[in-house]
Structures are given as structure tokens and as C-alpha cells.
Amino acid sequence: MTDRIQSFEEYQQEYDLSIRKPEEFWADKAKKFTWHKEWDKVLEWNFQEPKVEWFKGAKLNIVENCLDRHLATRGDKRALIWEPNDPNGQAKTYTYKQLHKEVCRMANVLTNNGVQKGDRVCIYMPMIPELAFAVLACARVGAIHSVVFGGFSSNAIADRINDAGCSFVITSDGMYRGAKELSVKETVDEALESCSTVDKVLVVQYTHCKVKMEEGRDIWYHEALRSAGKESELQIMDAEDMLFILYTSGSTGKPKGVVHTCGGYMVYAEYTFRNVFQNKDSEVYWCTADIGWITGHSYILYGPLLAGATTVMFEGVPTWPDAGRFWQIVEKHKINIFYTAPTAIRALMTHNIDYVKKHDLSSLKVLGSVGEPINEEAWHWYRNNVGRKDLPIVDTWWQTETGGIMISPLAGLTPLKPSFATYPLPGVQPVLLDGDGNEIKENGVEGYLAIKFPWPGMIRTTYGDHERCRRTYFGVYKGYYFTGDGARRDEKGMYRVIGRVDDVINVSGHRFGTAEIENAIDEHPQVVESAVVGFPHEIKGQGIYAYVICAEGCEDEDKLRQEIHEEVIKQIGKVARPDKIQVVDDLPKTRSGKIMRRILRKVAEGETSSLGDTSTLLNPEVVESIIQGRRV
Ligand code: WTA
């Protein structure tokens, strides 16, 4: 048995085995790790409560498996390469030994400052090495990390801190982003004005900008390090203890805290990383995501480190100082495996091809895509210009809730089809359901994508509200985990994920609930009601289109738009700013008062000739005026 699946036939055999004997299959994959006690049972589950337990009774520490386990065999191998925002800045490299040392030191700082097993720690930081140390240090001491993406506003941070009851925050003074220098600590300070659970804030000095330090609460990391020892003890965790919380948007209410646990997540992140990317020991792997999202958790940190790979972390943006930045980094660090999002590809496609051509990309062996459907045009551009016309592209479909990749080609083994994520990974049992929740068995069909059997990396609960987890994911179609996505299965059984079928918008790979954005817009004193829908956007995949009703009409629409932008930035963050805002007199509603989003979506898409039946509307006359006022 080799370490990786080596052929498509082997994939098929492994897949069959994983379906026939899932427990045996995953127990075999789990063997390689360091466990302090073996499991009593591989899997116990029901999708009604839901309750899913993998490797029940086993004891482990995931960071021991990421770092300590490799020290004897690859201690001097590069674990982490960090590339700064500024191309003239100094890249940093950490071997497994060095990364282990940094993580142990930060772990000691946490324990010295009272962090204990089970405590929730909010991490709000730019993409600097200390962010990686922070995540791993939490897991080492058994604290539950909740990383909040650096683009979120103080209100969004406060919501997440309060929901999880975090007692500790790790942040930095400031950050760089392209040509800009931004404050970070200041945003945390604002957030903490409405949080009562936080005792301590650990601040990494990075940009040396001026910050206010609150006595008794705020601690400089570099000062705390002086009294932190080098050796750190591992907290031995139960396989089903919480590892982290990561907030994500759904179609209703505030973002929910998706919970992943230690044992199953570990086994799944490692197995999927190794097989999908076909990573070899000498290779350098770069995922361009932010650690604030699940892709960064599973495929910048945990997956690659568990597999003993060399992983690259990039602080900057793809288009600064110019649109060649990604390719310059590929050349500089001789990247072999490159994993990015369709939105980045579409943005780079709009620039002169010389930005790609002037760099030596010959080190590349595998390309990947994640976060949203990749359109055929982007797929071909990526393959032809970056992939020398023949590199495999792994179009990986998965979600925050799935913990790891679910449907994807295995690089170089699975036949490819542009815009298709192709086949499920071993252990994954996808189905397509019709509107009544019946499985559609044949091929060449479309349906709602659901999963009918547990996999080790799956969501266990939503923090503090298990019923919400049940209702959202297991209550829609009885007996299935429902993904919220629609998908097509072709004649050969290959899957193409088309997009969300619920009220979730995917903007440049960032998920937002329409309700979440509406709530932010409604905070504007002049706005009476709003409705948000997605529309096709050339670069972002989907853009945000907002319809708003104003109290007493609106005299200066531009001013109102500006203020709504500011409101959304304040409530959520820049990433959720509407692309288009249309002031309307009324919204199309059904007789029961529900907004007819279908019509609003069509108008936003510009498909005004096929609005369908509007006769059931309470106020059909508003439709015409909405069409007239459409923002193009
Ligand atoms: C979408 C990101 C098509 C999908 C890992 C899913 C995709 C949502 C793909 C999850 C893909 C992700 N093809 N659609 N390869 N990958 N999606 O939680 O709609 O940020 O439900 O996880 O992104 O987004 P999330």
C-alpha cells in the first residue's frame, strides 16, 4: 500500500471499499497518526439529531501530528514559507523544527496568560506567520480557535466573540494590504466595547503603528515571549473535543459557528490533501486563500502540515504591485502545486497576458480551484496560460461545513471536464434529490446536492445552537446532509456544482446570506425595507444587488448609496458592499407578504422579458417601475 492513490483504477477500488466498509476504510487511514489512546469505535451516527462521532474514545493532539510527529523524519524540511505583501520585503522560512519552536513558545504565552483547554480564542490577524503560530498554539493547548477574517468589521467581530463567548483575542497592531497600511488593533478595540467575555488581548507588533494598550487587558506578544519557556506540553484531547469554530453565512439569521472536532477533521484534512493534490515530499505547495476561511484552515495549515508538506502563505493581493504578483511568487519559490479561486483567475484574465508570460512557471505540476463554480472560459485560460495547456486542474467542491474537499479530481489520475468537480472522494456519498427529497438515480440530471453518509471531516454542530444545525443541514431532506447547492450529474456520473439554491450569495468566493446584508442596510435610518439578490458578475462570480425602500422617498440617491455602503462596511465589512443599489417605491410581494425574490433576481440579471407569472402578486404594478429603474 503506497501513501497516495496512484491510478484512476485504484481510486475506483478505494472508493468501492470506502462505501462497502467505511469503518474499516477510515480506521486504516487513521493508523498513521499518533494517538494516545486508540478509539473504541470508528463511527457512531444518526442524521436525525444529528449526532456524528468518529474515532470515539480516541485521544490525540492534532498539532503533535502536524509538527512533533515529523521532527525525527523531516525536522529540517521547510514547513512554512511566508511571502510578504511587499515584493521587496524579506520572505521567511520555517522548518518543521523552527515552526514547532514558534508554536510551543506561543502556546506557552497562552497558558501563562490563563488560556485553558476548552476556552474560545478569537484570532483576528493579517496573513503573517504569527497567525499560523496562533492557530496551532491554540490547538496545542486545547483552546478552541475562532479565526475571524481580517476584512470583517468591528461589529462582525463583536458578534462572533459574543456568540462563542471568547475569553481571549489574538491580534496585531496593523496590517499591509497592497499599497495600504491599515489598523487592526483599533478595530478590535471597537469590537470589544460591546463584548464582556474577553479578559485578555494578545497583540503582535508588526507594522509598528501607534496603538492604545489597555492596562490589565492588552499584552504585547514580544514582551510576553520573554517569560515564555521553550518546551510546551500538549493537551491531550478527545477525538470529539472541539478543535475550532468558523463562522459562515446561511440563508437566515446571523452567521453561525460551524464546529469541527479534533480526530475526524485531522484524518480527513490529511487524506484529502495528499490524494487530491498528489503532493510529493519534495514539492512546494501554495494555496492563495486567507486563513480566515475554511480553505486556509484545511489547506494552508492543517492538511499540508499533517502530510509533512511545504506550505506557502502569502500576505498580499494578486494585483499589487501589478497583475504578475502571483506568477512572480510561483517563479520565486518554485511552486509545484498552486491552489486558488476562480475569482482571482477571472480578475487576472482581464490584464495583459504578458504578466503571466514573463515569469518562469515551469515548476508547476498541479493547479487547483476552489470556492465557487469555475466557468469554462476561466478554466481554459487557467489551463492554457498557467498550466502550459496540459497540467491537471483539480476543481475542488466543498464547504466550511464539510471540513475538507468532497468532490474533486485526483490530480493527474481522474479524467477532467471543464467546470466539473468530477467524482466524489473515497468516503463521500453524494446524491441528487428532487424537490420532494427523493433520490434521482439516473445520470444526465440536475438536482439538489446532498450527502447520505457521514465522513470524518463533517460539521458536528453549530456553536451554542444544535437545533439550528439540525434544521439547516439535516432538517430539509430527512436522512441527508443538505449542502444548499444545486448540481448536475452527467452521463458518466461526473458532478458539476452549479451554485447555491438557497438565499446565499457567493461573492468572490465569500459567502453572504441575503438576510445578513439586508439587516445591515436596514440599519440606515432612511431605509424602510430592503431586498438583496445576487446577479452574475464577470469577476466576482456573483455581485450584490440591493433594492431599497426609503422613508418619504429619496432626494439624493447618490448620497444614500454612499451611506448604505458605509452602513454595510460598518456592520459586516467591505467585502459585503452592494455593487448596485436601486431605490424603489415598493417590493413585489405575495399575498402573504413574502418578497418575490425570483422576480427581483430576474430584474437584477436583466432578464426582464421572462418574469413568469406575476398574477399572484399583491402589487403587480410595482414590477414595471422596478424594471424601469433597473441599475445597469
Ligand atoms: C461553493 C469554500 C462550485 C458552493 C470551500 C459551496 C463551489 C460554497 C466550489 C461553500 C466548486 C465551493 N464548484 N461551487 N469547486 N467550491 N463552491 O463554505 O456553493 O466558503 O456551497 O467553502 O461555495 O463555500 P465555503
Boltz pocket constraint, residues with backbone or C-beta under 6 A from the ligand:
constraints:
  - pocket:
      binder: B
      contacts: [[A, 248], [A, 293], [A, 294], [A, 295], [A, 369], [A, 370], [A, 371], [A, 372], [A, 373], [A, 374], [A, 395], [A, 396], [A, 397], [A, 398], [A, 399], [A, 400], [A, 401], [A, 407], [A, 421], [A, 483], [A, 484], [A, 485], [A, 497], [A, 498], [A, 499], [A, 500], [A, 506], [A, 509], [A, 510], [A, 511]]
      max_distance: 6.0
